[in-house]
């Protein structure tokens, strides 16, 4: 990694006559507000004597030299640099009335850069912001624009502060340029800049990779203004789609990996995602078509993730995949939707994925090969004579057997997770003969209940509990059995709170009030001990083996 690092004042950074700072296309618009402006202002006016204030680091890429100008792309520090120049613009405009030479100096050295033959803006913002900032520097804005434009709002904020009683703009000007320090870091590649950004900001490269992909993609068509405009608009729609998914919003790279797995062979680790997309972009004849394809797949992705394809049974099953954490299957599902499968075909695949996921999860099978499995199916299945049966058969071969599933189901610990609750709901549905006459209206109203409580006595109580007395010498084995499936049931929230750590006889009174058959059946038991837990675990494992079985999918 090649980095040129130096600590310098704002004045020295911005005062180089032929240097231009440019905000990359992927950066978001200027978004600092009153709180940030006020913080900067307070830091500025509190400085005394030789004191300095450290603004932090600014990361740039030395991108090119053109017509005598050196251009630097700002990867980190956009908001600080923009705000500083807005404040300098406000100072310039006040100086116009009192000190025209000083106003001209600010204009020619800090708001603009010059060579012998040409002049350029010191700071070039993103497309939307740059028009506003340019009008500000050229003194062509009105206070009316402050209603909608953050840059103009910032300008009037600083202008009003500079006009407050007791404030001398000359002192503010000097402190801003000479007493505000930063560390300027210049790299020579996007990859190095983002690695540095990741290190300094403690943020994963996964978030930055998406920005890198966008910037590289747009840079390949920068000379075609109409195509550039269209691609930026489409890209914004892609990001908006991804941000509709709560769990994906802060991990956008997940969609881009799944997109890649749905169109190309091979699994890409997160650190190599950017370079893989570079190759994809370089090998694409039509960038616009590629961006439109990513957008269409992002539309599918939202519908798949949120279960809104518009067919009730399919949408219910899609929601189930989220609950049981089977969303690694989306490369295959993107391909399925792209191939316009019939609803019954898609439903068969979704059911097979559910069986595959749950059996492997219960048997604690490593997920290391999951991406490769779904990548293979996305790329290979639809070249087969019978894609649906190929997918089901391929998943079945990589799924634990009936015996493995049956034994693991009854012997493993279950957490209080959405997957566990779903398993109990499906067993309840099987016990009521799949009539679906009795639906659980809201999952938040129904809790996973531990029949034998997770703690034998309340932590605050010293006295021996009824549970401890009944277990006797075996009380020490409590943790070995308490989280088995046989010790779990479903119970409405109000009944669950009432049941708590009560003795089994008192709990049965609550269970008798429940409408859930899985729970009501417990009222037939005289007592509840480890043997009962083992017996019920085997009973529920037998039901589970019938529910999650590939024989039901063909």
SULSUL-V844032 format. One record per residue. N is the residue number from 1. RES is the residue in three letters. PSI is psi in degrees with one decimal (none if undefined). Layout:
# SULSUL-V844032
n = [N N]
res = [RES RES]
psi = [PSI PSI]
This chain:
# SULSUL-V844032
n = [1 2 3 4 5 6 7 8 9 10 11 12 13 14 15 16 17 18 19 20 21 22 23 24 25 26 27 28 29 30 31 32 33 34 35 36 37 38 39 40 41 42 43 44 45 46 47 48 49 50 51 52 53 54 55 56 57 58 59 60 61 62 63 64 65 66 67 68 69 70 71 72 73 74 75 76 77 78 79 80 81 82 83 84 85 86 87 88 89 90 91 92 93 94 95 96 97 98 99 100 101 102 103 104 105 106 107 108 109 110 111 112 113 114 115 116 117 118 119 120 121 122 123 124 125 126 127 128 129 130 131 132 133 134 135 136 137 138 139 140 141 142 143 144 145 146 147 148 149 150 151 152 153 154 155 156 157 158 159 160 161 162 163 164 165 166 167 168 169 170 171 172 173 174 175 176 177 178 179 180 181 182 183 184 185 186 187 188 189 190 191 192 193 194 195 196 197 198 199 200 201 202 203 204 205 206 207 208 209 210 211 212 213 214 215 216 217 218 219 220 221 222 223 224 225 226 227 228 229 230 231 232 233 234 235 236 237 238 239 240 241 242 243 244 245 246 247 248 249 250 251 252 253 254 255 256 257 258 259 260 261 262 263 264 265 266 267 268 269 270 271 272 273 274 275 276 277 278 279 280 281 282 283 284 285 286 287 288 289 290 291 292 293 294 295 296 297 298 299 300 301 302 303 304 305 306 307 308 309 310 311 312 313 314 315 316 317 318 319 320 321 322 323 324 325 326 327 328 329 330 331 332 333 334 335 336 337 338 339 340 341 342 343 344 345 346 347 348 349 350 351 352 353 354 355 356 357 358 359 360 361 362 363 364 365 366 367 368 369 370 371 372 373 374 375 376 377 378 379 380 381 382 383 384 385 386 387 388 389 390 391 392 393 394 395 396 397 398 399 400 401 402 403 404 405 406 407 408 409 410 411 412 413 414 415 416 417 418 419 420 421 422 423 424 425 426 427 428 429 430 431 432 433 434 435 436 437 438 439 440 441 442 443 444 445 446 447 448 449 450 451 452 453 454 455 456 457 458 459 460 461 462 463 464 465 466 467 468 469 470 471 472 473 474 475 476 477 478 479 480 481 482 483 484 485 486 487 488 489 490 491 492 493 494 495 496 497 498 499 500 501 502 503 504 505 506 507 508 509 510 511 512 513 514 515 516 517 518 519 520 521 522 523 524 525 526 527 528 529 530 531 532 533 534 535 536 537 538 539 540 541 542 543 544 545 546 547 548 549 550 551 552 553 554]
res = [UNK UNK UNK UNK UNK UNK UNK UNK UNK UNK UNK UNK UNK UNK UNK UNK UNK UNK UNK UNK UNK UNK UNK UNK UNK UNK UNK UNK UNK UNK UNK UNK UNK UNK UNK UNK UNK UNK UNK UNK UNK UNK UNK UNK UNK UNK UNK UNK UNK UNK UNK UNK UNK UNK UNK UNK UNK UNK UNK UNK UNK UNK UNK UNK UNK UNK UNK UNK UNK UNK UNK UNK UNK UNK UNK UNK UNK UNK UNK UNK UNK UNK UNK UNK UNK UNK UNK UNK UNK UNK UNK UNK UNK UNK UNK UNK UNK UNK UNK UNK UNK UNK UNK UNK UNK UNK UNK UNK UNK UNK UNK UNK UNK UNK UNK UNK UNK UNK UNK UNK UNK UNK UNK UNK UNK UNK UNK UNK UNK UNK UNK UNK UNK UNK UNK UNK UNK UNK UNK UNK UNK UNK UNK UNK UNK UNK UNK UNK UNK UNK UNK UNK UNK UNK UNK UNK UNK UNK UNK UNK UNK UNK UNK UNK UNK UNK UNK UNK UNK UNK UNK UNK UNK UNK UNK UNK UNK UNK UNK UNK UNK UNK UNK UNK UNK UNK UNK UNK UNK UNK UNK UNK UNK UNK UNK UNK UNK UNK UNK UNK UNK UNK UNK UNK UNK UNK UNK UNK UNK UNK UNK UNK UNK UNK UNK UNK UNK UNK UNK UNK UNK UNK UNK UNK UNK UNK UNK UNK UNK UNK UNK UNK UNK UNK UNK UNK UNK UNK UNK UNK UNK UNK UNK UNK UNK UNK UNK UNK UNK UNK UNK UNK UNK UNK UNK UNK UNK UNK UNK UNK UNK UNK UNK UNK UNK UNK UNK UNK UNK UNK UNK UNK UNK UNK UNK UNK UNK UNK UNK UNK UNK UNK UNK UNK UNK UNK UNK UNK UNK UNK UNK UNK UNK UNK UNK UNK UNK UNK UNK UNK UNK UNK UNK UNK UNK UNK UNK UNK UNK UNK UNK UNK UNK UNK UNK UNK UNK UNK UNK UNK UNK UNK UNK UNK UNK UNK UNK UNK UNK UNK UNK UNK UNK UNK UNK UNK UNK UNK UNK UNK UNK UNK UNK UNK UNK UNK UNK UNK UNK UNK UNK UNK UNK UNK UNK UNK UNK UNK UNK UNK UNK UNK UNK UNK UNK UNK UNK UNK UNK UNK UNK UNK UNK UNK UNK UNK UNK UNK UNK UNK UNK UNK UNK UNK UNK UNK UNK UNK UNK UNK UNK UNK UNK UNK UNK UNK UNK UNK UNK UNK UNK UNK UNK UNK UNK UNK UNK UNK UNK UNK UNK UNK UNK UNK UNK UNK UNK UNK UNK UNK UNK UNK UNK UNK UNK UNK UNK UNK UNK UNK UNK UNK UNK UNK UNK UNK UNK UNK UNK UNK UNK UNK UNK UNK UNK UNK UNK UNK UNK UNK UNK UNK UNK UNK UNK UNK UNK UNK UNK UNK UNK UNK UNK UNK UNK UNK UNK UNK UNK UNK UNK UNK UNK UNK UNK UNK UNK UNK UNK UNK UNK UNK UNK UNK UNK UNK UNK UNK UNK UNK UNK UNK UNK UNK UNK UNK UNK UNK UNK UNK UNK UNK UNK UNK UNK UNK UNK UNK UNK UNK UNK UNK UNK UNK UNK UNK UNK UNK UNK UNK UNK UNK UNK UNK UNK UNK UNK UNK UNK UNK UNK UNK UNK UNK UNK UNK UNK UNK UNK UNK UNK UNK UNK UNK UNK UNK UNK UNK UNK UNK UNK UNK UNK UNK]
psi = [124.3 118.2 130.9 115.8 134.3 144.6 130.6 167.9 162.7 -41.4 -42.7 -35.0 -46.3 -12.1 -6.1 122.4 -24.4 14.8 137.6 133.8 134.0 132.7 124.0 158.7 -31.9 -16.9 146.8 169.2 166.3 127.0 12.7 147.7 -166.2 -38.0 -46.0 -39.7 -43.6 -39.6 -46.2 -42.2 -45.5 -41.9 -34.4 -48.9 -13.9 -14.5 137.3 146.5 -124.2 8.2 148.7 159.7 129.4 119.0 -15.3 -161.5 150.5 123.4 126.9 162.8 124.2 93.7 -40.9 165.2 125.3 126.8 36.1 -7.5 142.1 120.2 137.1 125.1 132.0 110.5 -39.3 127.2 6.1 -48.1 -40.5 -45.2 -44.3 -45.0 -40.4 -43.7 -31.3 -43.3 -40.4 -34.5 -40.7 -41.1 -43.7 -44.6 -30.9 -38.1 -25.4 -37.2 -20.8 -40.2 82.7 -32.5 -42.8 -40.6 -42.6 -37.4 -45.8 -43.8 -43.6 -23.6 -26.8 -26.1 -17.1 157.3 149.3 149.8 -177.5 -36.0 -14.0 168.0 144.4 153.8 141.2 -36.9 124.9 113.8 -177.5 171.1 -51.9 -42.5 -31.5 -36.9 -42.1 -45.7 -38.4 -41.7 -35.1 -47.9 -34.3 6.8 42.2 30.6 160.0 160.5 -24.9 -33.4 -18.0 -15.5 -27.0 -20.2 119.9 -38.4 -42.0 -37.6 -44.2 -42.4 -49.4 -28.7 -51.8 -35.8 -42.3 -39.2 -39.9 -22.5 -0.1 152.7 133.7 -9.4 126.8 113.6 -29.8 -41.2 -41.6 -43.7 -47.3 -44.8 -41.5 -43.3 -33.7 -25.3 -7.8 114.2 157.5 165.3 116.3 122.2 121.8 122.1 172.9 13.2 151.9 -41.9 -46.2 -40.5 -41.2 -30.6 -40.4 -43.4 -43.5 -45.1 -46.7 -30.9 2.7 41.6 146.2 147.2 -21.2 -39.6 -41.1 -27.6 -38.6 -41.2 -41.7 -43.9 -47.3 -46.8 -41.4 -42.4 -47.8 -31.7 -25.4 -17.1 17.7 -28.6 -15.6 92.5 -42.1 -42.2 -37.3 -47.3 -46.3 -42.6 -38.0 -43.1 -43.2 -42.0 -41.5 -37.4 -36.8 -49.2 -39.9 -41.2 -48.2 -38.3 -7.9 -16.9 113.0 -49.7 -12.5 -15.9 -42.5 12.1 58.4 -23.4 -25.5 -45.4 -43.7 -33.1 -46.0 -37.6 -47.4 -42.5 -20.3 -12.4 -14.4 151.2 144.9 146.0 133.4 118.0 155.0 -45.7 -20.2 5.3 -44.7 -48.3 -33.3 -40.3 -33.0 -46.9 -41.9 -44.2 -43.1 -32.8 5.9 127.9 -32.3 100.4 -39.7 -42.3 -39.3 -47.0 -40.3 -36.6 -43.2 -40.5 -46.8 -40.3 -31.6 -33.5 -44.7 -42.2 -44.3 -44.7 -37.8 -47.1 -40.0 0.1 52.8 43.8 -18.8 4.0 120.0 -54.2 -39.8 -45.2 -38.7 -41.8 -36.6 -41.2 -34.2 -41.3 -34.9 -42.2 -36.1 10.3 52.3 23.9 -3.0 -10.6 -3.5 -31.2 -41.7 -42.3 -35.5 -43.5 -41.0 -45.2 -37.1 -34.3 0.3 53.3 154.3 156.2 -41.1 -31.5 -44.9 -38.5 -38.7 -41.7 -42.2 -40.7 -41.6 -40.1 -39.8 -46.9 -48.0 -47.4 -48.6 -41.6 -43.6 -38.3 -47.2 -36.2 4.3 42.9 137.0 142.6 8.0 -33.6 3.7 -49.2 -39.7 -37.8 -49.4 -30.5 -44.2 -46.2 -39.0 -37.2 -28.3 -37.0 -38.8 4.4 -4.8 162.4 -40.0 85.1 -38.8 -50.0 -29.8 -44.6 -48.5 -44.9 -39.6 -41.9 -39.2 -39.4 -21.1 20.7 139.6 148.8 170.7 -46.5 -45.5 -44.4 -45.9 -46.4 -41.6 -38.7 -40.7 -17.5 -14.1 164.2 144.2 134.4 167.4 71.7 163.8 -34.6 -44.4 -43.1 -40.2 -43.1 -45.6 -37.6 -42.7 -35.6 -41.8 -42.2 -40.0 -38.1 -27.2 21.5 29.7 30.5 -23.2 21.8 -30.9 102.7 144.3 110.7 -42.0 125.2 -25.6 -17.3 -10.3 129.5 159.7 121.8 129.7 117.1 -59.9 120.8 155.4 -28.1 130.0 -27.8 152.2 140.2 -30.5 -9.6 138.9 -28.1 147.6 131.9 165.0 -39.3 -43.9 -40.6 -44.3 -34.9 -25.4 -129.6 -16.2 3.8 -30.4 -16.3 2.1 -48.3 -18.0 -21.7 -20.1 -29.7 12.5 153.6 -30.9 -17.1 7.5 147.2 -178.1 140.7 136.9 148.9 -42.8 -42.1 -36.1 -42.5 -39.8 -31.7 -50.3 -127.1 19.6 155.4 158.2 -39.8 -39.8 -36.1 -38.8 -30.0 -38.1 -43.0 -34.9 -23.3 -10.3 149.8 0.2 117.1 -39.8 -32.8 -42.2 -33.5 -24.5 -20.3 -17.8 -16.1 138.5 -38.4 176.4 112.6 -170.5 -36.6 -39.2 -38.5 -44.6 -43.5 -45.7 -32.5 -42.7 -41.7 -47.1 -32.6 -38.2 -40.8 -43.7 -39.0 -33.5 -34.6 -52.3 78.5 135.6 -19.2 -24.3 -9.5 -14.3 none]
